[in-house]
């Protein structure tokens, strides 16, 4: 089976505003059919990059393609792209359905799909309410519905969860997870990785406009870096630490437990060694198992490494 070409491909893309570098020599590929998280701190160049993809900003250097067409010819692909950049803009006095009808008419899309899209984003029973009465989360969902008019092959969402309460974050995150169907590619940005890690299968991490990481989320995902050991009696922690140090294993005391670095050891064998050593010293362990770093922790470690 032939692998489809990437939905987005950028080669050395840069954008400078005078002496300020907003995007710095960015080279990335986004495979077709994935939910791609575009992650980085505020000011990392995410919105500028998305604006260049949409033909709203002209690159200072570099090249790229979207859906097989050059960035220099956005008219060739924009009809296959839906986008929500820097929040939705609708008429406050019109209903959600009426606002979508206005957008559909302006873009030449079939208004017959409005009811289906309202249902998809969870607004089927609020489509007749005026936009001004919508919560922030509802406004974001209506914005996504507008971006889906025309059934685009690529959906670009810029910080769709920014400013939402926990319930709104959960709603948008769930919706984003449903939007990629193996055919459509979703390219979604955020400055908080934990907001995206449950739905993204591809990640691009940027800092100061430059690439820090790109690849499957699993490659930045969970990894066993240490074994956690918890003795029955907290007073045994220092003794257990000294015991393990004597056997060549580094252990760090943290909140009533001991973290033993894997350092190239096979985690299961290391756990067995720790268990035997503790038992021989008369220390009863009530917990012994892998300590896994979260995706957020590894993301922060990656960003901090890029800062050095």
ZADO-1210 file (C-alpha; in nm, 4 decimals, padded with zeros to 6 digits):
<atoms>
<atom x="00.0000" y="00.0000" z="00.0000" code="UNK" pos="1"/>
<atom x="00.1413" y="00.3377" z="-00.1041" code="UNK" pos="2"/>
<atom x="00.1962" y="00.5866" z="00.1764" code="UNK" pos="3"/>
<atom x="00.0109" y="00.9103" z="00.0974" code="UNK" pos="4"/>
<atom x="00.2215" y="01.2255" z="00.0728" code="UNK" pos="5"/>
<atom x="00.2382" y="01.4484" z="00.3808" code="UNK" pos="6"/>
<atom x="-00.0463" y="01.6939" z="00.4249" code="UNK" pos="7"/>
<atom x="00.1970" y="01.9673" z="00.5314" code="UNK" pos="8"/>
<atom x="00.5626" y="01.9848" z="00.4335" code="UNK" pos="9"/>
<atom x="00.7844" y="02.2805" z="00.5247" code="UNK" pos="10"/>
<atom x="01.1505" y="02.3248" z="00.4344" code="UNK" pos="11"/>
<atom x="01.3491" y="02.5977" z="00.6092" code="UNK" pos="12"/>
<atom x="01.0409" y="02.8182" z="00.6523" code="UNK" pos="13"/>
<atom x="01.1261" y="03.1460" z="00.8250" code="UNK" pos="14"/>
<atom x="00.9499" y="03.4693" z="00.9093" code="UNK" pos="15"/>
<atom x="01.1225" y="03.7824" z="01.0315" code="UNK" pos="16"/>
<atom x="00.9736" y="04.1130" z="01.1353" code="UNK" pos="17"/>
<atom x="01.2659" y="04.3527" z="01.1282" code="UNK" pos="18"/>
<atom x="01.5125" y="04.2169" z="01.3811" code="UNK" pos="19"/>
<atom x="01.2604" y="03.9777" z="01.5380" code="UNK" pos="20"/>
<atom x="01.2620" y="03.6155" z="01.4216" code="UNK" pos="21"/>
<atom x="00.9102" y="03.4734" z="01.4598" code="UNK" pos="22"/>
<atom x="00.9736" y="03.1454" z="01.2757" code="UNK" pos="23"/>
<atom x="01.3284" y="03.0187" z="01.2390" code="UNK" pos="24"/>
<atom x="01.4238" y="02.7728" z="00.9623" code="UNK" pos="25"/>
<atom x="01.1310" y="02.5407" z="01.0327" code="UNK" pos="26"/>
<atom x="01.1424" y="02.2053" z="00.8548" code="UNK" pos="27"/>
<atom x="00.8547" y="01.9698" z="00.9345" code="UNK" pos="28"/>
<atom x="00.6222" y="01.7116" z="00.7826" code="UNK" pos="29"/>
<atom x="00.2695" y="01.6302" z="00.8964" code="UNK" pos="30"/>
<atom x="00.1481" y="01.2895" z="00.7731" code="UNK" pos="31"/>
<atom x="-00.1962" y="01.2568" z="00.6205" code="UNK" pos="32"/>
<atom x="-00.4832" y="01.1519" z="00.8453" code="UNK" pos="33"/>
<atom x="-00.3288" y="01.2300" z="01.1844" code="UNK" pos="34"/>
<atom x="-00.4169" y="01.4618" z="01.4700" code="UNK" pos="35"/>
<atom x="-00.0963" y="01.6638" z="01.4848" code="UNK" pos="36"/>
<atom x="-00.0282" y="01.8694" z="01.7948" code="UNK" pos="37"/>
<atom x="00.1703" y="02.1865" z="01.7281" code="UNK" pos="38"/>
<atom x="00.3054" y="02.2655" z="02.0722" code="UNK" pos="39"/>
<atom x="00.5215" y="02.5373" z="02.2208" code="UNK" pos="40"/>
<atom x="00.5172" y="02.8241" z="02.4704" code="UNK" pos="41"/>
<atom x="00.3341" y="03.1455" z="02.3918" code="UNK" pos="42"/>
<atom x="00.5407" y="03.3397" z="02.1398" code="UNK" pos="43"/>
<atom x="00.7007" y="03.0266" z="01.9935" code="UNK" pos="44"/>
<atom x="00.5808" y="03.1078" z="01.6401" code="UNK" pos="45"/>
<atom x="00.2792" y="02.8772" z="01.6187" code="UNK" pos="46"/>
<atom x="00.0221" y="03.1329" z="01.5021" code="UNK" pos="47"/>
<atom x="00.2679" y="03.2877" z="01.2546" code="UNK" pos="48"/>
<atom x="00.3379" y="02.9451" z="01.1059" code="UNK" pos="49"/>
<atom x="-00.0345" y="02.8738" z="01.0702" code="UNK" pos="50"/>
<atom x="-00.0884" y="03.2143" z="00.9101" code="UNK" pos="51"/>
<atom x="00.1791" y="03.1302" z="00.6512" code="UNK" pos="52"/>
<atom x="00.0080" y="02.7978" z="00.5798" code="UNK" pos="53"/>
<atom x="-00.3134" y="02.9885" z="00.5118" code="UNK" pos="54"/>
<atom x="-00.1534" y="03.2492" z="00.2871" code="UNK" pos="55"/>
<atom x="-00.2193" y="03.5276" z="00.5398" code="UNK" pos="56"/>
<atom x="00.1505" y="03.5965" z="00.5968" code="UNK" pos="57"/>
<atom x="00.4278" y="03.5730" z="00.3390" code="UNK" pos="58"/>
<atom x="00.7400" y="03.3791" z="00.4447" code="UNK" pos="59"/>
<atom x="01.0722" y="03.5624" z="00.4609" code="UNK" pos="60"/>
<atom x="01.2591" y="03.2489" z="00.3488" code="UNK" pos="61"/>
<atom x="01.2100" y="02.8808" z="00.2851" code="UNK" pos="62"/>
<atom x="00.9408" y="02.6867" z="00.1072" code="UNK" pos="63"/>
<atom x="00.6564" y="02.4515" z="00.1767" code="UNK" pos="64"/>
<atom x="00.3539" y="02.2690" z="00.0477" code="UNK" pos="65"/>
<atom x="00.0023" y="02.2070" z="00.1756" code="UNK" pos="66"/>
<atom x="-00.1975" y="01.9196" z="00.0284" code="UNK" pos="67"/>
<atom x="00.0630" y="01.8896" z="-00.2470" code="UNK" pos="68"/>
<atom x="00.0537" y="02.2556" z="-00.3542" code="UNK" pos="69"/>
<atom x="00.3167" y="02.5217" z="-00.2958" code="UNK" pos="70"/>
<atom x="00.2704" y="02.7866" z="-00.0269" code="UNK" pos="71"/>
<atom x="00.3285" y="03.0346" z="-00.3070" code="UNK" pos="72"/>
<atom x="-00.0080" y="02.9350" z="-00.4561" code="UNK" pos="73"/>
<atom x="-00.2541" y="02.9159" z="-00.1629" code="UNK" pos="74"/>
<atom x="-00.5527" y="02.9453" z="-00.3966" code="UNK" pos="75"/>
<atom x="-00.4694" y="02.5941" z="-00.5196" code="UNK" pos="76"/>
<atom x="-00.5377" y="02.4349" z="-00.1820" code="UNK" pos="77"/>
<atom x="-00.7322" y="02.6717" z="00.0452" code="UNK" pos="78"/>
<atom x="-01.0671" y="02.5381" z="-00.0756" code="UNK" pos="79"/>
<atom x="-00.9668" y="02.2078" z="00.0887" code="UNK" pos="80"/>
<atom x="-00.8635" y="02.3698" z="00.4180" code="UNK" pos="81"/>
<atom x="-01.0769" y="02.4746" z="00.7146" code="UNK" pos="82"/>
<atom x="-00.9307" y="02.6984" z="00.9834" code="UNK" pos="83"/>
<atom x="-00.9994" y="02.8637" z="01.3154" code="UNK" pos="84"/>
<atom x="-00.7297" y="03.1201" z="01.3926" code="UNK" pos="85"/>
<atom x="-00.7263" y="03.3411" z="01.7047" code="UNK" pos="86"/>
<atom x="-01.0881" y="03.2710" z="01.8016" code="UNK" pos="87"/>
<atom x="-01.4182" y="03.2733" z="01.6121" code="UNK" pos="88"/>
<atom x="-01.5779" y="03.5943" z="01.4826" code="UNK" pos="89"/>
<atom x="-01.9553" y="03.5839" z="01.4370" code="UNK" pos="90"/>
<atom x="-02.2515" y="03.8209" z="01.4459" code="UNK" pos="91"/>
<atom x="-02.3692" y="03.8438" z="01.8112" code="UNK" pos="92"/>
<atom x="-02.7329" y="03.9049" z="01.7166" code="UNK" pos="93"/>
<atom x="-02.7618" y="03.6041" z="01.4844" code="UNK" pos="94"/>
<atom x="-02.8175" y="03.2477" z="01.5945" code="UNK" pos="95"/>
<atom x="-02.5506" y="02.9834" z="01.5609" code="UNK" pos="96"/>
<atom x="-02.7265" y="02.8343" z="01.2591" code="UNK" pos="97"/>
<atom x="-02.7705" y="03.1740" z="01.0963" code="UNK" pos="98"/>
<atom x="-02.4042" y="03.2559" z="01.1434" code="UNK" pos="99"/>
<atom x="-02.3056" y="02.9292" z="00.9774" code="UNK" pos="100"/>
<atom x="-02.5434" y="03.0100" z="00.6911" code="UNK" pos="101"/>
<atom x="-02.3684" y="03.3447" z="00.6419" code="UNK" pos="102"/>
<atom x="-02.0275" y="03.1750" z="00.6337" code="UNK" pos="103"/>
<atom x="-02.1545" y="02.9051" z="00.3961" code="UNK" pos="104"/>
<atom x="-02.2988" y="03.1615" z="00.1558" code="UNK" pos="105"/>
<atom x="-01.9782" y="03.3689" z="00.1565" code="UNK" pos="106"/>
<atom x="-01.7608" y="03.0635" z="00.0867" code="UNK" pos="107"/>
<atom x="-01.9962" y="02.8955" z="-00.1596" code="UNK" pos="108"/>
<atom x="-02.0636" y="02.5928" z="00.0636" code="UNK" pos="109"/>
<atom x="-02.3845" y="02.3922" z="00.0744" code="UNK" pos="110"/>
<atom x="-02.5965" y="02.5164" z="00.3701" code="UNK" pos="111"/>
<atom x="-02.7666" y="02.1758" z="00.3899" code="UNK" pos="112"/>
<atom x="-02.4782" y="02.0487" z="00.6029" code="UNK" pos="113"/>
<atom x="-02.5340" y="02.3038" z="00.8818" code="UNK" pos="114"/>
<atom x="-02.7641" y="02.0821" z="01.0879" code="UNK" pos="115"/>
<atom x="-02.5229" y="01.7902" z="01.0678" code="UNK" pos="116"/>
<atom x="-02.2289" y="02.0092" z="01.1711" code="UNK" pos="117"/>
<atom x="-02.4175" y="02.1560" z="01.4666" code="UNK" pos="118"/>
<atom x="-02.4864" y="01.8017" z="01.5821" code="UNK" pos="119"/>
<atom x="-02.1215" y="01.7030" z="01.5334" code="UNK" pos="120"/>
<atom x="-01.9974" y="01.9836" z="01.7600" code="UNK" pos="121"/>
<atom x="-02.2691" y="01.9283" z="02.0202" code="UNK" pos="122"/>
<atom x="-02.4836" y="02.2318" z="01.9397" code="UNK" pos="123"/>
<atom x="-02.7833" y="02.0620" z="01.7812" code="UNK" pos="124"/>
<atom x="-03.0172" y="02.1911" z="02.0523" code="UNK" pos="125"/>
<atom x="-02.8615" y="02.5388" z="02.0671" code="UNK" pos="126"/>
<atom x="-02.8414" y="02.6224" z="01.6974" code="UNK" pos="127"/>
<atom x="-03.1312" y="02.8660" z="01.7214" code="UNK" pos="128"/>
<atom x="-02.9840" y="03.0550" z="02.0172" code="UNK" pos="129"/>
<atom x="-02.8143" y="03.3857" z="01.9512" code="UNK" pos="130"/>
<atom x="-02.4375" y="03.3763" z="01.9428" code="UNK" pos="131"/>
<atom x="-02.4104" y="03.6345" z="02.2225" code="UNK" pos="132"/>
<atom x="-02.5693" y="03.3846" z="02.4600" code="UNK" pos="133"/>
<atom x="-02.3116" y="03.1163" z="02.3945" code="UNK" pos="134"/>
<atom x="-02.0483" y="03.0254" z="02.6502" code="UNK" pos="135"/>
<atom x="-01.6846" y="03.0512" z="02.5403" code="UNK" pos="136"/>
<atom x="-01.6714" y="02.6768" z="02.4830" code="UNK" pos="137"/>
<atom x="-01.9860" y="02.6893" z="02.2690" code="UNK" pos="138"/>
<atom x="-01.8376" y="02.9757" z="02.0668" code="UNK" pos="139"/>
<atom x="-01.5253" y="02.7710" z="02.0015" code="UNK" pos="140"/>
<atom x="-01.7337" y="02.4721" z="01.8938" code="UNK" pos="141"/>
<atom x="-01.9338" y="02.6911" z="01.6548" code="UNK" pos="142"/>
<atom x="-01.6047" y="02.8195" z="01.5148" code="UNK" pos="143"/>
<atom x="-01.4936" y="02.4625" z="01.4510" code="UNK" pos="144"/>
<atom x="-01.8275" y="02.3893" z="01.2829" code="UNK" pos="145"/>
<atom x="-01.7673" y="02.6859" z="01.0522" code="UNK" pos="146"/>
<atom x="-01.4179" y="02.5555" z="00.9725" code="UNK" pos="147"/>
<atom x="-01.5720" y="02.2196" z="00.8790" code="UNK" pos="148"/>
<atom x="-01.8039" y="02.3687" z="00.6165" code="UNK" pos="149"/>
<atom x="-01.7023" y="02.2179" z="00.2855" code="UNK" pos="150"/>
<atom x="-01.5674" y="01.8995" z="00.4493" code="UNK" pos="151"/>
<atom x="-01.1993" y="02.0045" z="00.4358" code="UNK" pos="152"/>
<atom x="-00.9101" y="01.7609" z="00.4018" code="UNK" pos="153"/>
<atom x="-00.7046" y="01.9710" z="00.6450" code="UNK" pos="154"/>
<atom x="-00.8399" y="02.1379" z="00.9574" code="UNK" pos="155"/>
<atom x="-00.6169" y="02.4007" z="01.1237" code="UNK" pos="156"/>
<atom x="-00.7083" y="02.5025" z="01.4793" code="UNK" pos="157"/>
<atom x="-00.5071" y="02.7670" z="01.6604" code="UNK" pos="158"/>
<atom x="-00.5272" y="02.7354" z="02.0426" code="UNK" pos="159"/>
<atom x="-00.8925" y="02.6177" z="02.0419" code="UNK" pos="160"/>
<atom x="-00.8766" y="02.5380" z="02.4156" code="UNK" pos="161"/>
<atom x="-00.7180" y="02.8660" z="02.5255" code="UNK" pos="162"/>
<atom x="-00.9158" y="03.0375" z="02.8027" code="UNK" pos="163"/>
<atom x="-01.1745" y="02.7634" z="02.8482" code="UNK" pos="164"/>
<atom x="-01.2835" y="02.6224" z="03.1828" code="UNK" pos="165"/>
<atom x="-01.2148" y="02.2507" z="03.2519" code="UNK" pos="166"/>
<atom x="-01.5526" y="02.1465" z="03.1104" code="UNK" pos="167"/>
<atom x="-01.4900" y="02.3437" z="02.7911" code="UNK" pos="168"/>
<atom x="-01.1403" y="02.1961" z="02.7570" code="UNK" pos="169"/>
<atom x="-01.2821" y="01.8447" z="02.7833" code="UNK" pos="170"/>
<atom x="-01.5494" y="01.9222" z="02.5222" code="UNK" pos="171"/>
<atom x="-01.3066" y="02.0613" z="02.2660" code="UNK" pos="172"/>
<atom x="-01.0504" y="01.7876" z="02.3305" code="UNK" pos="173"/>
<atom x="-01.3152" y="01.5204" z="02.2757" code="UNK" pos="174"/>
<atom x="-01.4337" y="01.6931" z="01.9585" code="UNK" pos="175"/>
<atom x="-01.0818" y="01.7201" z="01.8154" code="UNK" pos="176"/>
<atom x="-01.0320" y="01.3501" z="01.8777" code="UNK" pos="177"/>
<atom x="-01.3402" y="01.2720" z="01.6691" code="UNK" pos="178"/>
<atom x="-01.2522" y="01.4945" z="01.3755" code="UNK" pos="179"/>
<atom x="-00.9614" y="01.2966" z="01.2313" code="UNK" pos="180"/>
<atom x="-01.1104" y="00.9989" z="01.0523" code="UNK" pos="181"/>
<atom x="-00.8020" y="00.8666" z="00.8736" code="UNK" pos="182"/>
<atom x="-00.8754" y="01.0911" z="00.5778" code="UNK" pos="183"/>
<atom x="-00.8842" y="01.4372" z="00.7334" code="UNK" pos="184"/>
<atom x="-00.5700" y="01.5766" z="00.8965" code="UNK" pos="185"/>
<atom x="-00.6140" y="01.7957" z="01.2043" code="UNK" pos="186"/>
<atom x="-00.3331" y="02.0410" z="01.2842" code="UNK" pos="187"/>
<atom x="-00.3999" y="02.1897" z="01.6275" code="UNK" pos="188"/>
<atom x="-00.1811" y="02.4193" z="01.8335" code="UNK" pos="189"/>
<atom x="-00.1545" y="02.4730" z="02.2071" code="UNK" pos="190"/>
<atom x="00.0975" y="02.6007" z="02.4593" code="UNK" pos="191"/>
<atom x="-00.0114" y="02.3323" z="02.7094" code="UNK" pos="192"/>
<atom x="00.0716" y="01.9799" z="02.5977" code="UNK" pos="193"/>
<atom x="-00.1509" y="01.8155" z="02.8592" code="UNK" pos="194"/>
<atom x="-00.4496" y="01.9644" z="02.6756" code="UNK" pos="195"/>
<atom x="-00.3597" y="01.7680" z="02.3612" code="UNK" pos="196"/>
<atom x="-00.1726" y="01.4546" z="02.4630" code="UNK" pos="197"/>
<atom x="-00.4884" y="01.2417" z="02.4864" code="UNK" pos="198"/>
<atom x="-00.5874" y="01.3021" z="02.1236" code="UNK" pos="199"/>
<atom x="-00.2641" y="01.3610" z="01.9285" code="UNK" pos="200"/>
<atom x="-00.0789" y="01.0833" z="01.7513" code="UNK" pos="201"/>
<atom x="00.1816" y="01.3169" z="01.5976" code="UNK" pos="202"/>
<atom x="00.3666" y="01.5992" z="01.7735" code="UNK" pos="203"/>
<atom x="00.5655" y="01.9017" z="01.6620" code="UNK" pos="204"/>
<atom x="00.7350" y="02.0986" z="01.9396" code="UNK" pos="205"/>
<atom x="00.8744" y="02.4464" z="01.8739" code="UNK" pos="206"/>
<atom x="01.0596" y="02.6990" z="02.0861" code="UNK" pos="207"/>
<atom x="01.1588" y="03.0530" z="01.9792" code="UNK" pos="208"/>
<atom x="01.0299" y="02.9714" z="01.6310" code="UNK" pos="209"/>
<atom x="01.2624" y="02.6724" z="01.5858" code="UNK" pos="210"/>
<atom x="01.1903" y="02.3004" z="01.5783" code="UNK" pos="211"/>
<atom x="01.2686" y="02.1057" z="01.8961" code="UNK" pos="212"/>
<atom x="01.0944" y="01.7744" z="01.8217" code="UNK" pos="213"/>
<atom x="00.8723" y="01.6142" z="01.5612" code="UNK" pos="214"/>
<atom x="00.7453" y="01.2612" z="01.5285" code="UNK" pos="215"/>
<atom x="00.4928" y="01.0137" z="01.6672" code="UNK" pos="216"/>
<atom x="00.3616" y="01.1094" z="02.0097" code="UNK" pos="217"/>
<atom x="00.4825" y="00.7735" z="02.1381" code="UNK" pos="218"/>
<atom x="00.8439" y="00.8798" z="02.0794" code="UNK" pos="219"/>
<atom x="00.7997" y="01.1676" z="02.3230" code="UNK" pos="220"/>
<atom x="00.5598" y="00.9679" z="02.5314" code="UNK" pos="221"/>
<atom x="00.5872" y="00.7590" z="02.8376" code="UNK" pos="222"/>
<atom x="00.9145" y="00.5918" z="02.9234" code="UNK" pos="223"/>
<atom x="01.0336" y="00.4018" z="03.2274" code="UNK" pos="224"/>
<atom x="01.3171" y="00.6084" z="03.3732" code="UNK" pos="225"/>
<atom x="01.3189" y="00.4830" z="03.7317" code="UNK" pos="226"/>
<atom x="01.1889" y="00.2226" z="03.9734" code="UNK" pos="227"/>
<atom x="00.9857" y="00.3480" z="04.2681" code="UNK" pos="228"/>
<atom x="01.0252" y="00.1637" z="04.5993" code="UNK" pos="229"/>
<atom x="00.8163" y="00.2357" z="04.9092" code="UNK" pos="230"/>
<atom x="00.9053" y="00.0613" z="05.2375" code="UNK" pos="231"/>
<atom x="00.6437" y="-00.0290" z="05.4968" code="UNK" pos="232"/>
<atom x="00.8124" y="00.2028" z="05.7447" code="UNK" pos="233"/>
<atom x="00.9178" y="00.5481" z="05.6249" code="UNK" pos="234"/>
<atom x="01.2138" y="00.5416" z="05.8634" code="UNK" pos="235"/>
<atom x="01.3674" y="00.2666" z="05.6461" code="UNK" pos="236"/>
<atom x="01.4031" y="00.4985" z="05.3461" code="UNK" pos="237"/>
<atom x="01.7547" y="00.6305" z="05.4252" code="UNK" pos="238"/>
<atom x="01.8786" y="00.2807" z="05.5048" code="UNK" pos="239"/>
<atom x="01.7334" y="00.1465" z="05.1797" code="UNK" pos="240"/>
<atom x="01.8985" y="00.4312" z="04.9907" code="UNK" pos="241"/>
<atom x="02.2403" y="00.3550" z="05.1430" code="UNK" pos="242"/>
<atom x="02.1943" y="-00.0158" z="05.0766" code="UNK" pos="243"/>
<atom x="02.1208" y="00.0400" z="04.7076" code="UNK" pos="244"/>
<atom x="02.4025" y="00.2913" z="04.6725" code="UNK" pos="245"/>
<atom x="02.6417" y="00.0271" z="04.8009" code="UNK" pos="246"/>
<atom x="02.5241" y="-00.2050" z="04.5209" code="UNK" pos="247"/>
<atom x="02.5889" y="00.0588" z="04.2556" code="UNK" pos="248"/>
<atom x="02.2358" y="00.1996" z="04.2130" code="UNK" pos="249"/>
<atom x="02.1499" y="00.5660" z="04.2595" code="UNK" pos="250"/>
<atom x="01.8363" y="00.6324" z="04.4611" code="UNK" pos="251"/>
<atom x="01.6639" y="00.9665" z="04.5182" code="UNK" pos="252"/>
<atom x="01.4356" y="01.0280" z="04.8171" code="UNK" pos="253"/>
<atom x="01.1077" y="01.1932" z="04.7195" code="UNK" pos="254"/>
<atom x="00.7829" y="01.2251" z="04.9171" code="UNK" pos="255"/>
<atom x="00.8043" y="00.9028" z="05.1158" code="UNK" pos="256"/>
<atom x="00.9441" y="00.6908" z="04.8352" code="UNK" pos="257"/>
<atom x="01.2745" y="00.6065" z="04.6740" code="UNK" pos="258"/>
<atom x="01.3299" y="00.6567" z="04.3021" code="UNK" pos="259"/>
<atom x="01.6027" y="00.4280" z="04.1660" code="UNK" pos="260"/>
<atom x="01.7371" y="00.5370" z="03.8269" code="UNK" pos="261"/>
<atom x="01.7184" y="00.2701" z="03.5568" code="UNK" pos="262"/>
<atom x="02.0386" y="00.3972" z="03.3883" code="UNK" pos="263"/>
<atom x="02.0389" y="00.1368" z="03.1126" code="UNK" pos="264"/>
<atom x="01.9288" y="-00.1513" z="03.3335" code="UNK" pos="265"/>
<atom x="01.6370" y="-00.3706" z="03.2345" code="UNK" pos="266"/>
<atom x="01.3552" y="-00.2363" z="03.4594" code="UNK" pos="267"/>
<atom x="01.2166" y="-00.5773" z="03.5627" code="UNK" pos="268"/>
<atom x="01.5604" y="-00.7105" z="03.6556" code="UNK" pos="269"/>
<atom x="01.6383" y="-00.3934" z="03.8509" code="UNK" pos="270"/>
<atom x="01.3102" y="-00.4264" z="04.0421" code="UNK" pos="271"/>
<atom x="01.3965" y="-00.7873" z="04.1292" code="UNK" pos="272"/>
<atom x="01.7425" y="-00.6812" z="04.2525" code="UNK" pos="273"/>
<atom x="01.5896" y="-00.4073" z="04.4694" code="UNK" pos="274"/>
<atom x="01.3354" y="-00.6487" z="04.6140" code="UNK" pos="275"/>
<atom x="01.5999" y="-00.9086" z="04.7026" code="UNK" pos="276"/>
<atom x="01.8318" y="-00.6499" z="04.8586" code="UNK" pos="277"/>
<atom x="01.5524" y="-00.5004" z="05.0679" code="UNK" pos="278"/>
<atom x="01.4342" y="-00.8419" z="05.1832" code="UNK" pos="279"/>
<atom x="01.7849" y="-00.9481" z="05.2828" code="UNK" pos="280"/>
<atom x="01.8141" y="-00.6340" z="05.4967" code="UNK" pos="281"/>
<atom x="01.4783" y="-00.6977" z="05.6633" code="UNK" pos="282"/>
<atom x="01.3036" y="-00.4091" z="05.4855" code="UNK" pos="283"/>
<atom x="00.9470" y="-00.4836" z="05.3779" code="UNK" pos="284"/>
<atom x="00.8408" y="-00.3078" z="05.0563" code="UNK" pos="285"/>
<atom x="00.4746" y="-00.2191" z="05.0172" code="UNK" pos="286"/>
<atom x="00.5246" y="-00.0801" z="04.6654" code="UNK" pos="287"/>
<atom x="00.7752" y="-00.1615" z="04.3945" code="UNK" pos="288"/>
<atom x="00.7264" y="-00.0804" z="04.0289" code="UNK" pos="289"/>
<atom x="00.8121" y="00.1436" z="03.7336" code="UNK" pos="290"/>
<atom x="00.8015" y="00.5202" z="03.7599" code="UNK" pos="291"/>
<atom x="00.6930" y="00.6532" z="03.4208" code="UNK" pos="292"/>
<atom x="00.7514" y="01.0079" z="03.3074" code="UNK" pos="293"/>
<atom x="00.4442" y="01.1720" z="03.1604" code="UNK" pos="294"/>
<atom x="00.4338" y="01.3200" z="02.8138" code="UNK" pos="295"/>
<atom x="00.4115" y="01.6629" z="02.9768" code="UNK" pos="296"/>
<atom x="00.7290" y="01.5981" z="03.1805" code="UNK" pos="297"/>
<atom x="00.9233" y="01.4852" z="02.8750" code="UNK" pos="298"/>
<atom x="00.7914" y="01.7835" z="02.6774" code="UNK" pos="299"/>
<atom x="00.9109" y="02.0233" z="02.9472" code="UNK" pos="300"/>
<atom x="01.2475" y="01.8461" z="02.9591" code="UNK" pos="301"/>
<atom x="01.2740" y="01.8831" z="02.5810" code="UNK" pos="302"/>
<atom x="01.1872" y="02.2544" z="02.5934" code="UNK" pos="303"/>
<atom x="01.4287" y="02.3163" z="02.8823" code="UNK" pos="304"/>
<atom x="01.7020" y="02.1385" z="02.6887" code="UNK" pos="305"/>
<atom x="01.6375" y="02.3618" z="02.3884" code="UNK" pos="306"/>
<atom x="01.6803" y="02.6692" z="02.6075" code="UNK" pos="307"/>
<atom x="02.0333" y="02.5739" z="02.7104" code="UNK" pos="308"/>
</atoms>
